[in-house]
């Protein structure tokens, strides 16, 4: 069974990877693909939105005669990531409780 990755969860995954260090788009996609099925066409709009919202900073760096666009997490991005982690922990605990047949009250 495959579960859908919604926007807030995808944002959290991107920010968590960038918390480990800056990355360019293709590298970021490959790192995400190790764990989840995602395409570059899905990732780039996420990166643009996170940049627009102030969660990512962008800079270009030369590599083999070409510019690569790197993404770096900002303080706002770190705050959003902390919120995503809290929400994810709460959500997974609630779902686990339901799926395990635990008390709903």
JOPEDA-V238499 format. One record per residue. PSI is psi in degrees with one decimal (999 if undefined). OMEGA is omega in whole degrees, 0 to 359 (NA if undefined). Layout:
psi | omega
PSI | OMEGA
PSI | OMEGA
This chain:
psi | omega
136.0 | 179
130.2 | 178
143.3 | 181
141.2 | 177
110.4 | 181
173.4 | 186
-50.6 | 180
-36.5 | 180
-40.2 | 177
-41.1 | 176
-46.7 | 180
-41.2 | 179
-44.6 | 179
-47.2 | 181
-37.8 | 179
-39.6 | 178
-42.6 | 181
-20.0 | 175
-27.9 | 180
-17.9 | 179
156.2 | 180
152.1 | 180
153.6 | 173
163.8 | 190
-49.7 | 182
-44.0 | 179
-41.4 | 179
-43.2 | 178
-44.7 | 181
-38.4 | 179
-39.9 | 177
-40.3 | 181
-21.4 | 177
-25.5 | 184
-34.2 | 184
157.4 | 179
110.8 | 182
147.0 | 178
160.7 | 176
-34.9 | 181
-23.5 | 175
-38.1 | 187
-42.6 | 187
-39.1 | 174
-33.4 | 177
-46.2 | 179
-43.2 | 179
-41.2 | 180
-44.5 | 179
-35.5 | 176
-47.8 | 180
-36.1 | 181
1.0 | 177
11.3 | 181
-18.5 | 179
144.2 | 169
150.9 | 183
139.6 | 174
154.9 | 179
145.1 | 178
138.2 | 179
137.1 | 174
115.8 | 180
47.5 | 176
1.9 | 179
154.4 | 174
135.9 | 172
136.9 | 177
117.9 | 180
148.1 | 179
136.9 | 179
140.5 | 180
140.1 | 178
178.1 | 176
-39.9 | 177
-37.6 | 177
-38.8 | 178
-38.6 | 178
-42.8 | 178
-39.5 | 178
-42.5 | 178
-40.7 | 177
-42.8 | 178
-42.4 | 180
-42.6 | 178
-47.5 | 181
-40.2 | 180
-44.2 | 180
-46.4 | 179
-46.3 | 182
-47.9 | 182
-34.3 | 177
-41.9 | 180
-43.5 | 180
-42.9 | 179
-40.1 | 179
-44.2 | 180
-49.3 | 184
-29.3 | 180
-1.6 | 179
18.1 | 181
171.2 | 179
135.2 | 179
-10.4 | 184
999 | NA
